[in-house]
Amino acid sequence: METLYRWSKHVDEDQLDEWETRLIVAEVIFSAEKLVNRKRWQLSSYATTRDQADKLRARFGGGVTEVRPHDWQPSAETGAGSVLKIRDALVVIEAEDDEVWESMRRKHPDRIVLSFPPQLAFGTGGHPTTAGCLRFLADAAGDRNEDWSLLDLGCGSGILAVAAAKLGAGRVVAVENDNLALKYARQNAERHGVADKIEFLSGDAVELLSGSSLGTFDVVAANLFSELLITLMPHFPTAISEGGEIILSGFLTSQARQVTEASRAAGIPLHDFLRRGKWVAGHGARANA
C-alpha cells in the first residue's frame, strides 16, 4: 500500500448539489460524506502525488492532507461498515478484515457477500449510482440460466465486474482510464477469487467501442457522467447482443431526459429507472432483429 494525498473541502447542505455538479463536470472522482453530529458535508478526492492534490486545492479551495496506509485501511474494529442488500442475491459490505467478511457470509448463507473497503471512493456499493447498477445487474443475472457476458465501462473499484463474475458471468471485460482505480479493481478481483474471469483494460471507452474490437456482450454497464454516456450512446448497439441489456447510471435527475432521448435514438430505449436522491440509474434492452 502507498501513501496518498487527499483533497477535501467542507460545504453547507444547501451548497452540496452545486458542488457535486461542479466536480462531476470537471470529471473529478470524489466522495461526499456527512459525519455524525456534523452540519457540513465533506467532499474528498484522492491522488497519488501531492502535486495532483494541490492542483485540486488551487482550483476548488479546501485543503490537502497526507494519508498513509494505516490511516485509511479499515481495522477489524470497524466491523462491516455499511451493509447493502441487493434483492435476494447480494450483500455488499465495507469490511477489510477477513473475519468480519466470513462472519457476514455465515449470516447470509444464501447470498453472495462482497466486501469493498472504502479505499479510495472508487465505489463501495454505498453510492446511489453503484447501488442502482447492482440491482439491475442482479436482475439481469437472475434472468440468465447460462453463462453470459458483461462489459463494464468505467469500472472504478471493479464492483460491478466482480459482482457479475460471482453471479455467473462467463466473460467479463472491465474498462477504466484511471490507472489507480484499475490497480485497486484488479486487487479487488483477486480478493474475491475472480481475477481469472475478468479482463481489465486501461483505455478510453469511446475509442474502444468505436474500434469494435471488443465484440458483443449480453449486458453492458456504464456508470459514467451524462455527457460521456450521450457520446457513447451511438456505439452501444455494436457492443450489445440482440436481446442484450444496458445498465446506465452516473447522471442526475436533471440530466435524465437527455440520456433517455439519446438511448432511444440509439435503438436501446431505457424502460426501467431507479432514483436515489438526485441520482438515476436506467435499464433498457436492445430488441431482437
C-alpha positions in Angstrom: 0.0 0.0 0.0 1.2 3.5 -0.8 0.9 7.0 0.7 -1.9 9.0 -0.9 -2.9 12.7 -0.8 -6.5 13.7 0.0 -8.0 16.9 -1.2 -11.1 17.8 0.9 -13.5 20.6 1.2 -16.4 21.2 3.6 -19.6 22.7 2.2 -23.0 23.5 3.6 -26.1 21.4 2.9 -27.6 23.9 0.5 -24.3 24.0 -1.5 -23.9 20.3 -1.9 -25.8 19.9 -5.2 -23.9 22.8 -6.7 -20.5 21.4 -5.7 -21.3 17.9 -6.7 -22.4 19.1 -10.2 -19.2 21.2 -10.4 -16.9 18.3 -9.6 -18.8 15.9 -12.0 -18.5 18.4 -14.9 -14.7 18.7 -14.0 -14.6 14.8 -14.1 -13.2 14.6 -10.6 -13.7 11.3 -8.8 -14.9 12.2 -5.4 -16.9 11.1 -2.3 -19.4 13.1 -0.3 -20.0 12.2 3.4 -21.6 13.8 6.4 -20.2 12.6 9.7 -22.3 12.1 12.7 -23.0 15.3 14.6 -21.6 17.4 11.8 -23.6 20.0 10.0 -21.5 20.3 6.9 -20.7 17.8 4.1 -17.1 16.8 3.3 -16.1 16.4 -0.3 -12.9 14.3 -0.8 -10.8 13.1 -3.7 -7.6 11.1 -3.6 -4.4 11.5 -5.6 -1.1 9.6 -5.8 1.0 12.7 -5.8 1.0 15.9 -3.8 1.1 18.0 -7.0 -2.2 16.4 -8.2 -3.9 17.2 -4.9 -2.5 20.7 -4.8 -4.0 21.3 -8.3 -7.4 20.4 -6.9 -6.9 22.8 -4.0 -5.8 25.6 -6.3 -8.9 25.1 -8.4 -11.6 24.4 -5.8 -10.2 25.6 -2.5 -10.2 23.3 0.5 -7.1 21.6 1.9 -4.7 18.7 1.3 -3.6 16.0 3.8 -1.2 13.1 3.5 -2.9 9.8 4.0 -0.6 6.9 5.0 -1.8 3.3 4.5 -2.6 2.7 8.2 -4.7 5.9 8.2 -7.2 4.7 5.6 -7.2 1.0 5.9 -10.2 0.0 8.0 -9.3 -2.1 11.0 -11.2 -5.1 12.4 -12.9 -2.9 15.0 -14.8 -1.0 12.2 -16.9 -4.1 11.5 -18.7 -4.5 8.3 -19.3 -0.8 7.7 -22.4 0.0 5.7 -24.4 -3.1 4.6 -26.2 -3.0 1.2 -28.6 -5.8 0.4 -29.4 -6.3 -3.3 -32.5 -8.4 -4.0 -32.0 -11.9 -2.7 -28.7 -12.2 -4.4 -26.0 -9.9 -3.0 -24.8 -8.3 0.2 -22.2 -5.6 -0.1 -20.1 -4.6 3.0 -17.1 -2.4 3.5 -15.0 -4.7 5.8 -11.3 -5.1 5.2 -11.0 -7.7 7.9 -11.5 -11.3 6.6 -13.0 -12.4 9.9 -15.7 -9.8 9.6 -16.3 -10.9 6.0 -16.6 -14.5 6.9 -19.0 -13.6 9.7 -21.2 -11.9 7.2 -21.1 -14.9 4.9 -22.3 -17.1 7.7 -25.0 -14.6 8.5 -26.2 -14.6 4.8 -25.6 -18.2 3.6 -28.0 -17.8 0.7 -26.4 -14.7 -0.8 -23.1 -13.7 -2.3 -21.3 -11.4 0.1 -19.0 -8.8 -1.5 -16.5 -6.8 0.5 -15.3 -3.5 -0.8 -13.5 -1.3 1.7 -13.8 2.4 1.2 -10.2 2.6 0.0 -10.3 5.5 -2.5 -14.0 6.3 -3.0 -14.0 4.4 -6.3 -17.2 2.6 -5.4 -18.0 0.5 -2.3 -21.7 0.0 -3.3 -22.9 2.7 -1.0 -23.1 5.4 -3.7 -26.6 5.6 -5.2 -25.4 5.1 -8.7 -23.5 2.0 -7.8 -26.4 0.6 -5.8 -28.8 1.1 -8.7 -26.5 -0.6 -11.2 -26.1 -3.6 -8.8 -29.8 -4.0 -8.5 -30.3 -4.0 -12.3 -27.3 -6.3 -12.7 -28.7 -8.8 -10.2 -32.0 -8.8 -12.1 -30.2 -9.4 -15.4 -28.2 -12.3 -14.0 -31.3 -13.8 -12.5 -32.9 -14.0 -15.9 -30.0 -15.8 -17.5 -29.5 -19.5 -16.8 -26.4 -19.9 -19.0 -23.0 -18.3 -19.0 -23.4 -14.7 -20.0 -21.1 -11.8 -20.7 -20.7 -8.3 -19.3 -18.9 -5.2 -20.5 -18.3 -2.7 -17.6 -17.3 0.8 -18.8 -15.8 2.9 -16.2 -15.3 0.0 -13.7 -13.8 2.1 -10.9 -13.2 -0.3 -8.0 -14.4 -3.2 -10.1 -17.5 -3.8 -8.0 -19.9 -4.4 -11.0 -17.3 -6.7 -12.7 -16.7 -8.7 -9.6 -20.4 -9.0 -8.9 -21.1 -10.2 -12.4 -18.4 -12.8 -12.2 -19.8 -14.0 -8.9 -23.3 -14.1 -10.4 -22.3 -16.5 -13.1 -21.0 -14.3 -16.0 -18.6 -16.4 -18.1 -16.9 -13.4 -19.7 -16.3 -10.0 -18.1 -14.4 -7.1 -19.6 -13.8 -4.1 -17.4 -12.6 -0.8 -18.8 -11.1 2.1 -16.9 -9.0 5.1 -17.8 -7.8 5.9 -14.3 -4.8 3.6 -13.7 -5.0 4.0 -9.9 -8.7 2.8 -9.9 -7.7 0.0 -12.2 -5.0 -1.1 -9.8 -7.5 -1.5 -7.0 -10.0 -3.1 -9.3 -7.6 -5.9 -10.0 -6.8 -6.3 -6.3 -10.5 -6.5 -5.5 -11.0 -9.1 -8.2 -8.1 -11.2 -6.7 -9.5 -10.7 -3.2 -12.9 -12.2 -4.4 -11.3 -15.0 -6.3 -12.5 -14.0 -9.7 -9.3 -12.4 -11.2 -9.2 -15.2 -13.8 -12.7 -14.4 -15.0 -12.2 -10.6 -15.6 -10.2 -8.9 -18.3 -9.2 -5.4 -17.2 -8.4 -2.9 -19.9 -6.9 0.5 -19.5 -8.2 2.9 -22.1 -10.8 5.3 -23.3 -14.3 3.9 -23.6 -15.2 5.8 -26.7 -12.1 4.7 -28.6 -12.6 1.1 -27.5 -16.2 0.9 -28.6 -15.7 2.8 -31.8 -12.9 0.4 -32.7 -15.4 -2.5 -32.5 -12.7 -4.9 -31.3 -14.3 -6.0 -28.1 -17.2 -8.0 -29.7 -20.7 -8.1 -28.3 -22.0 -8.6 -24.8 -25.2 -9.8 -23.2 -25.1 -6.9 -20.7 -23.3 -3.5 -21.0 -23.0 -1.4 -17.8 -21.7 2.2 -17.8 -21.6 4.2 -14.6 -20.3 7.5 -16.2 -21.0 11.2 -16.5 -24.1 12.1 -18.6 -22.0 13.8 -21.3 -19.9 10.7 -21.8 -23.0 8.4 -21.8 -24.5 10.5 -24.5 -21.3 10.4 -26.5 -21.1 6.6 -26.1 -24.8 6.0 -27.0 -24.4 5.6 -30.8 -21.7 3.0 -30.2 -23.7 0.8 -27.7 -25.7 -1.1 -30.4 -22.5 -2.6 -31.8 -21.5 -3.8 -28.3 -24.8 -5.3 -27.2 -26.0 -8.7 -28.5 -29.5 -9.0 -29.9 -31.8 -9.1 -26.9 -29.0 -7.8 -24.7 -29.4 -5.3 -21.9 -27.9 -2.0 -21.0 -27.4 -0.5 -17.5 -26.6 3.2 -17.2 -26.0 5.4 -14.2 -23.9 8.4 -13.2 -26.5 11.0 -14.3 -28.6 13.4 -12.3 -32.4 13.7 -12.4 -31.9 16.9 -14.3 -29.9 15.0 -17.0 -32.3 12.0 -17.3 -34.2 13.4 -20.2 -31.1 13.9 -22.4 -29.8 10.5 -21.6 -33.2 8.8 -22.2 -33.6 10.6 -25.5 -30.1 9.6 -26.6 -30.7 5.9 -25.7 -34.0 5.9 -27.7 -32.3 7.4 -30.7 -29.6 4.7 -30.5 -32.3 2.0 -30.6 -31.8 0.9 -27.0 -34.6 2.7 -25.1 -34.5 2.8 -21.3 -37.7 1.5 -19.7 -36.8 1.0 -16.0 -35.4 3.6 -13.7 -34.2 3.8 -10.1 -34.0 7.1 -8.4 -32.0 7.6 -5.3 -31.9 11.2 -4.2 -30.8 13.2 -7.2 -29.1 10.3 -8.9 -30.7 8.0 -11.5 -29.9 4.5 -12.9 -31.6 3.3 -16.0 -32.1 -0.1 -17.6 -33.0 -0.9 -21.2 -32.7 -3.7 -23.8 -31.8 -4.0 -27.5 -34.7 -5.5 -29.4 -34.2 -8.7 -31.4 -33.8 -8.3 -35.1 
